[in-house]
Amino acid sequence: MGLKTPGPIVWVVGKVFFFTQIFKTGWIIFLFLIPKKGLKNKVFLNGKKKKLSKNKSKT
């Protein structure tokens, strides 16, 4: 019993640690990707607005 009990405990702790690491890295990637997408969209929208205002001023 003494030799068998550490196995599952280590396995569970390892699994929990593994999942927390995945979650942490996933969250970091999520935080990095979302602002970049938001910035791209903002720049794209601003570019469109500028083009529209230029067209209006020409007419």
N, C-alpha and C positions, 0 to 999 in steps of 0.2 A: 504493500500500500504506500509506504513512504517513498518508494521510487516512482510509482505510477502517478501520484497526485501532482507533482510539479509539471508533468507533461501538458495536460489540458490547460492548466493555469497559464503556462508560458505561451501556449497556442492562442488562448483567448486574448492575453495581453498583447501578443504579437499582432493578432488580427485587428484589435482596437487601435493599436499604434499605427498599423499599416493604413487603416481607413482614415485615421485623423491626418496622416501625412498626405494622403490623396486629397482629402477635403481641403487642407491648407493650401496645397499647390493649386488645386482647382480654383479655390477662392482668389488666390493671387493672380492666376491667369484671367479669371473672370473680371477682376478689378482692372487689370491692364487692358483687356480687349474692349470692354464696354466704353470707357472714356475715349479711346481711339476712334471707335465707330461713331460716337456722338460728335466728336470734333470734326470728323470727315463729313458727316451730314450737315453740320453747321456751316462749314466752309463751302460745301456744295450749294446749300440754300442761299448763302450770302452771295456767292458767285452768280447764281440765277437772278437774284434780286438786282444786283448791279447791272447785269445784262439787260434786264427788263427796263430799268430806269434809263439806261443809255438809249435804248430803242425809243422810249417815250420822248426823250429830249430831242432826238433827231426829227421826229414827226412834227 
